[in-house]
Amino acid sequence: MIIAITGLNANDNPGPGVAVIRALREEFGSALTIIGLSYESLEPGIYRIP
């Protein structure tokens, strides 16, 4: 399964994307491919997801 997630900003006003990805990873594990969508290439949330 492939899922695209937005809301990856993890600054002063964080979006829900990182938490959603963690929950999906916990449920589906490696059976899931996640594509993170962001407006900025230096958005902290796109680099914090294991």
N, CA, C and O atoms as a CHARMM CRD file, in Angstrom:
* protein
*
  200
    1    1 MET  N      0.84200  -1.15200   0.00000 PROA 1      0.00000
    2    1 MET  CA     0.00000   0.00000   0.00000 PROA 1      0.00000
    3    1 MET  C      0.89700   1.22700   0.00000 PROA 1      0.00000
    4    1 MET  O      1.91800   1.24600   0.68700 PROA 1      0.00000
    5    2 ILE  N      0.53300   2.24000  -0.75400 PROA 2      0.00000
    6    2 ILE  CA     1.27700   3.49400  -0.84000 PROA 2      0.00000
    7    2 ILE  C      0.36100   4.61800  -0.38200 PROA 2      0.00000
    8    2 ILE  O     -0.76400   4.75500  -0.86200 PROA 2      0.00000
    9    3 ILE  N      0.86300   5.42900   0.56400 PROA 3      0.00000
   10    3 ILE  CA     0.08400   6.53100   1.10800 PROA 3      0.00000
   11    3 ILE  C      0.92000   7.80400   1.06500 PROA 3      0.00000
   12    3 ILE  O      2.10100   7.77700   1.41100 PROA 3      0.00000
   13    4 ALA  N      0.32500   8.92200   0.64500 PROA 4      0.00000
   14    4 ALA  CA     0.97900  10.22500   0.66800 PROA 4      0.00000
   15    4 ALA  C      0.43200  11.00600   1.86400 PROA 4      0.00000
   16    4 ALA  O     -0.77700  11.04700   2.09200 PROA 4      0.00000
   17    5 ILE  N      1.33800  11.62100   2.62300 PROA 5      0.00000
   18    5 ILE  CA     0.96400  12.34900   3.83700 PROA 5      0.00000
   19    5 ILE  C      1.42100  13.79200   3.72100 PROA 5      0.00000
   20    5 ILE  O      2.54400  14.05900   3.29300 PROA 5      0.00000
   21    6 THR  N      0.55600  14.72300   4.10100 PROA 6      0.00000
   22    6 THR  CA     0.90900  16.14100   4.17900 PROA 6      0.00000
   23    6 THR  C      0.97700  16.54000   5.65100 PROA 6      0.00000
   24    6 THR  O      0.79600  15.70000   6.53300 PROA 6      0.00000
   25    7 GLY  N      1.23500  17.79900   5.91300 PROA 7      0.00000
   26    7 GLY  CA     1.26900  18.29800   7.28500 PROA 7      0.00000
   27    7 GLY  C      2.51200  17.84200   8.03200 PROA 7      0.00000
   28    7 GLY  O      2.42900  17.47700   9.20500 PROA 7      0.00000
   29    8 LEU  N      3.66600  17.86000   7.36800 PROA 8      0.00000
   30    8 LEU  CA     4.89000  17.37100   7.97100 PROA 8      0.00000
   31    8 LEU  C      5.66700  18.45300   8.71800 PROA 8      0.00000
   32    8 LEU  O      6.75600  18.18500   9.22700 PROA 8      0.00000
   33    9 ASN  N      5.13300  19.65400   8.79000 PROA 9      0.00000
   34    9 ASN  CA     5.86700  20.68900   9.50800 PROA 9      0.00000
   35    9 ASN  C      5.95300  20.34400  10.99200 PROA 9      0.00000
   36    9 ASN  O      4.95200  19.99300  11.61800 PROA 9      0.00000
   37   10 ALA  N      7.14500  20.44600  11.53700 PROA 10     0.00000
   38   10 ALA  CA     7.37900  20.07800  12.93900 PROA 10     0.00000
   39   10 ALA  C      8.04600  21.23200  13.67800 PROA 10     0.00000
   40   10 ALA  O      8.97700  21.01900  14.45400 PROA 10     0.00000
   41   11 ASN  N      7.57800  22.43800  13.44400 PROA 11     0.00000
   42   11 ASN  CA     8.15900  23.60800  14.09500 PROA 11     0.00000
   43   11 ASN  C      7.26100  24.07200  15.23900 PROA 11     0.00000
   44   11 ASN  O      6.66300  23.23300  15.91200 PROA 11     0.00000
   45   12 ASP  N      7.14600  25.36000  15.48100 PROA 12     0.00000
   46   12 ASP  CA     6.35000  25.88800  16.59200 PROA 12     0.00000
   47   12 ASP  C      4.87200  25.51800  16.49500 PROA 12     0.00000
   48   12 ASP  O      4.21100  25.34400  17.51900 PROA 12     0.00000
   49   13 ASN  N      4.35800  25.39800  15.29900 PROA 13     0.00000
   50   13 ASN  CA     2.95800  25.03500  15.07500 PROA 13     0.00000
   51   13 ASN  C      2.93400  23.73800  14.26700 PROA 13     0.00000
   52   13 ASN  O      2.72800  23.77600  13.05400 PROA 13     0.00000
   53   14 PRO  N      3.14100  22.59500  14.91700 PROA 14     0.00000
   54   14 PRO  CA     3.30900  21.34600  14.16800 PROA 14     0.00000
   55   14 PRO  C      2.03000  20.85700  13.49800 PROA 14     0.00000
   56   14 PRO  O      0.92400  21.04400  14.00500 PROA 14     0.00000
   57   15 GLY  N      2.21600  20.23000  12.35400 PROA 15     0.00000
   58   15 GLY  CA     1.11000  19.59500  11.65300 PROA 15     0.00000
   59   15 GLY  C      0.97500  18.15300  12.11600 PROA 15     0.00000
   60   15 GLY  O      1.87600  17.63800  12.77800 PROA 15     0.00000
   61   16 PRO  N     -0.11600  17.49900  11.78900 PROA 16     0.00000
   62   16 PRO  CA    -0.36400  16.13400  12.26900 PROA 16     0.00000
   63   16 PRO  C      0.35300  15.04300  11.47600 PROA 16     0.00000
   64   16 PRO  O      0.26700  13.87100  11.84500 PROA 16     0.00000
   65   17 GLY  N      1.05100  15.38900  10.40800 PROA 17     0.00000
   66   17 GLY  CA     1.62300  14.39100   9.51300 PROA 17     0.00000
   67   17 GLY  C      2.57700  13.40600  10.16600 PROA 17     0.00000
   68   17 GLY  O      2.48400  12.20400   9.91800 PROA 17     0.00000
   69   18 VAL  N      3.49500  13.89400  10.99800 PROA 18     0.00000
   70   18 VAL  CA     4.48500  13.01900  11.62700 PROA 18     0.00000
   71   18 VAL  C      3.79800  12.01100  12.54800 PROA 18     0.00000
   72   18 VAL  O      4.14900  10.83100  12.54100 PROA 18     0.00000
   73   19 ALA  N      2.83600  12.45900  13.33100 PROA 19     0.00000
   74   19 ALA  CA     2.11300  11.55200  14.22800 PROA 19     0.00000
   75   19 ALA  C      1.29200  10.53100  13.44300 PROA 19     0.00000
   76   19 ALA  O      1.19600   9.37300  13.84900 PROA 19     0.00000
   77   20 VAL  N      0.70900  10.94300  12.34000 PROA 20     0.00000
   78   20 VAL  CA    -0.06200  10.02400  11.50400 PROA 20     0.00000
   79   20 VAL  C      0.85400   8.95500  10.91400 PROA 20     0.00000
   80   20 VAL  O      0.49100   7.78000  10.87000 PROA 20     0.00000
   81   21 ILE  N      2.03200   9.36000  10.46300 PROA 21     0.00000
   82   21 ILE  CA     2.98000   8.40000   9.89800 PROA 21     0.00000
   83   21 ILE  C      3.42900   7.40100  10.95400 PROA 21     0.00000
   84   21 ILE  O      3.52100   6.20500  10.67500 PROA 21     0.00000
   85   22 ARG  N      3.70700   7.86900  12.14700 PROA 22     0.00000
   86   22 ARG  CA     4.11800   6.95200  13.22300 PROA 22     0.00000
   87   22 ARG  C      3.02000   5.94200  13.53700 PROA 22     0.00000
   88   22 ARG  O      3.30200   4.76100  13.74000 PROA 22     0.00000
   89   23 ALA  N      1.78000   6.39600  13.57700 PROA 23     0.00000
   90   23 ALA  CA     0.66400   5.48500  13.85000 PROA 23     0.00000
   91   23 ALA  C      0.49800   4.46600  12.72500 PROA 23     0.00000
   92   23 ALA  O      0.25800   3.28800  12.99000 PROA 23     0.00000
   93   24 LEU  N      0.62300   4.90000  11.49100 PROA 24     0.00000
   94   24 LEU  CA     0.51100   3.98200  10.35900 PROA 24     0.00000
   95   24 LEU  C      1.65700   2.97300  10.35100 PROA 24     0.00000
   96   24 LEU  O      1.44200   1.79600  10.06100 PROA 24     0.00000
   97   25 ARG  N      2.87000   3.42300  10.66500 PROA 25     0.00000
   98   25 ARG  CA     4.02600   2.52000  10.73700 PROA 25     0.00000
   99   25 ARG  C      3.83600   1.46800  11.82800 PROA 25     0.00000
  100   25 ARG  O      4.19300   0.30400  11.65300 PROA 25     0.00000
  101   26 GLU  N      3.27400   1.89200  12.94200 PROA 26     0.00000
  102   26 GLU  CA     3.03100   0.95400  14.04100 PROA 26     0.00000
  103   26 GLU  C      2.01900  -0.11000  13.63900 PROA 26     0.00000
  104   26 GLU  O      2.15200  -1.27400  14.01700 PROA 26     0.00000
  105   27 GLU  N      1.01900   0.28400  12.88000 PROA 27     0.00000
  106   27 GLU  CA    -0.03700  -0.64600  12.48500 PROA 27     0.00000
  107   27 GLU  C      0.37500  -1.54400  11.31400 PROA 27     0.00000
  108   27 GLU  O      0.13500  -2.75100  11.34800 PROA 27     0.00000
  109   28 PHE  N      0.99200  -0.96400  10.28300 PROA 28     0.00000
  110   28 PHE  CA     1.25500  -1.70100   9.05400 PROA 28     0.00000
  111   28 PHE  C      2.71100  -2.10900   8.86100 PROA 28     0.00000
  112   28 PHE  O      2.99300  -2.99300   8.05200 PROA 28     0.00000
  113   29 GLY  N      3.62700  -1.50000   9.56800 PROA 29     0.00000
  114   29 GLY  CA     5.04300  -1.85400   9.47100 PROA 29     0.00000
  115   29 GLY  C      5.60700  -1.62900   8.08200 PROA 29     0.00000
  116   29 GLY  O      5.32700  -0.61000   7.45100 PROA 29     0.00000
  117   30 SER  N      6.39500  -2.56900   7.60700 PROA 30     0.00000
  118   30 SER  CA     7.06500  -2.41200   6.31800 PROA 30     0.00000
  119   30 SER  C      6.16300  -2.71800   5.12200 PROA 30     0.00000
  120   30 SER  O      6.60300  -2.60400   3.97800 PROA 30     0.00000
  121   31 ALA  N      4.92100  -3.10300   5.36700 PROA 31     0.00000
  122   31 ALA  CA     3.98400  -3.35500   4.27600 PROA 31     0.00000
  123   31 ALA  C      3.43700  -2.05500   3.68800 PROA 31     0.00000
  124   31 ALA  O      2.61100  -2.07700   2.77600 PROA 31     0.00000
  125   32 LEU  N      3.90100  -0.93300   4.21300 PROA 32     0.00000
  126   32 LEU  CA     3.38600   0.37000   3.82900 PROA 32     0.00000
  127   32 LEU  C      4.51000   1.22700   3.26500 PROA 32     0.00000
  128   32 LEU  O      5.59100   1.30300   3.84800 PROA 32     0.00000
  129   33 THR  N      4.25600   1.87100   2.13600 PROA 33     0.00000
  130   33 THR  CA     5.17700   2.85400   1.57500 PROA 33     0.00000
  131   33 THR  C      4.56600   4.22100   1.78700 PROA 33     0.00000
  132   33 THR  O      3.42600   4.46800   1.39200 PROA 33     0.00000
  133   34 ILE  N      5.32600   5.11500   2.41400 PROA 34     0.00000
  134   34 ILE  CA     4.82100   6.44500   2.72700 PROA 34     0.00000
  135   34 ILE  C      5.58800   7.48200   1.92200 PROA 34     0.00000
  136   34 ILE  O      6.81800   7.46100   1.86000 PROA 34     0.00000
  137   35 ILE  N      4.83900   8.38800   1.30700 PROA 35     0.00000
  138   35 ILE  CA     5.41900   9.50500   0.56900 PROA 35     0.00000
  139   35 ILE  C      5.04800  10.77100   1.32300 PROA 35     0.00000
  140   35 ILE  O      3.86600  11.08300   1.47100 PROA 35     0.00000
  141   36 GLY  N      6.04500  11.50200   1.80000 PROA 36     0.00000
  142   36 GLY  CA     5.80300  12.74900   2.52000 PROA 36     0.00000
  143   36 GLY  C      5.75400  13.92100   1.56200 PROA 36     0.00000
  144   36 GLY  O      6.65200  14.08800   0.73600 PROA 36     0.00000
  145   37 LEU  N      4.71300  14.73500   1.66300 PROA 37     0.00000
  146   37 LEU  CA     4.54400  15.90000   0.80100 PROA 37     0.00000
  147   37 LEU  C      4.75000  17.16800   1.62400 PROA 37     0.00000
  148   37 LEU  O      4.17100  17.32300   2.69900 PROA 37     0.00000
  149   38 SER  N      5.58400  18.07400   1.10300 PROA 38     0.00000
  150   38 SER  CA     5.90200  19.28900   1.83500 PROA 38     0.00000
  151   38 SER  C      6.10000  20.43900   0.85900 PROA 38     0.00000
  152   38 SER  O      6.48600  20.22900  -0.29100 PROA 38     0.00000
  153   39 TYR  N      5.83300  21.65600   1.32400 PROA 39     0.00000
  154   39 TYR  CA     6.05500  22.83800   0.49800 PROA 39     0.00000
  155   39 TYR  C      7.52400  23.24100   0.48200 PROA 39     0.00000
  156   39 TYR  O      8.03500  23.68800  -0.54500 PROA 39     0.00000
  157   40 GLU  N      8.20000  23.08600   1.60600 PROA 40     0.00000
  158   40 GLU  CA     9.58700  23.51500   1.74500 PROA 40     0.00000
  159   40 GLU  C     10.52000  22.31700   1.78200 PROA 40     0.00000
  160   40 GLU  O     10.22100  21.32200   2.44300 PROA 40     0.00000
  161   41 SER  N     11.63400  22.39600   1.09100 PROA 41     0.00000
  162   41 SER  CA    12.59000  21.28500   1.07800 PROA 41     0.00000
  163   41 SER  C     13.32500  21.13900   2.41200 PROA 41     0.00000
  164   41 SER  O     13.87700  20.07500   2.69300 PROA 41     0.00000
  165   42 LEU  N     13.34200  22.18100   3.23300 PROA 42     0.00000
  166   42 LEU  CA    14.02000  22.12300   4.52500 PROA 42     0.00000
  167   42 LEU  C     13.05400  21.96300   5.69700 PROA 42     0.00000
  168   42 LEU  O     13.42900  22.21100   6.84300 PROA 42     0.00000
  169   43 GLU  N     11.84400  21.56000   5.42800 PROA 43     0.00000
  170   43 GLU  CA    10.84300  21.34200   6.48700 PROA 43     0.00000
  171   43 GLU  C     11.35400  20.26500   7.45200 PROA 43     0.00000
  172   43 GLU  O     11.69500  19.16900   7.00800 PROA 43     0.00000
  173   44 PRO  N     11.41600  20.54800   8.76100 PROA 44     0.00000
  174   44 PRO  CA    11.99800  19.58400   9.70500 PROA 44     0.00000
  175   44 PRO  C     11.28600  18.23200   9.73900 PROA 44     0.00000
  176   44 PRO  O     11.92900  17.21000   9.97600 PROA 44     0.00000
  177   45 GLY  N     10.00700  18.20700   9.51300 PROA 45     0.00000
  178   45 GLY  CA     9.25500  16.96100   9.59800 PROA 45     0.00000
  179   45 GLY  C      9.64300  15.91800   8.55900 PROA 45     0.00000
  180   45 GLY  O      9.45900  14.72300   8.79100 PROA 45     0.00000
  181   46 ILE  N     10.17600  16.34400   7.42000 PROA 46     0.00000
  182   46 ILE  CA    10.53200  15.36800   6.39600 PROA 46     0.00000
  183   46 ILE  C     11.83900  14.66000   6.72500 PROA 46     0.00000
  184   46 ILE  O     12.17900  13.65800   6.09500 PROA 46     0.00000
  185   47 TYR  N     12.56900  15.17000   7.70300 PROA 47     0.00000
  186   47 TYR  CA    13.84300  14.55000   8.09300 PROA 47     0.00000
  187   47 TYR  C     13.76600  13.83000   9.42500 PROA 47     0.00000
  188   47 TYR  O     14.73800  13.18600   9.82000 PROA 47     0.00000
  189   48 ARG  N     12.65400  13.91000  10.13100 PROA 48     0.00000
  190   48 ARG  CA    12.53800  13.34400  11.47700 PROA 48     0.00000
  191   48 ARG  C     11.83800  12.00600  11.51200 PROA 48     0.00000
  192   48 ARG  O     11.71000  11.41500  12.58400 PROA 48     0.00000
  193   49 ILE  N     11.38500  11.51400  10.39000 PROA 49     0.00000
  194   49 ILE  CA    10.62100  10.27000  10.36600 PROA 49     0.00000
  195   49 ILE  C     11.57500   9.10200  10.11800 PROA 49     0.00000
  196   49 ILE  O     12.32400   9.10800   9.14100 PROA 49     0.00000
  197   50 PRO  N     11.55000   8.10700  10.99500 PROA 50     0.00000
  198   50 PRO  CA    12.46200   6.97200  10.80200 PROA 50     0.00000
  199   50 PRO  C     12.06400   6.09100   9.63100 PROA 50     0.00000
  200   50 PRO  O     12.73700   5.10000   9.34800 PROA 50     0.00000
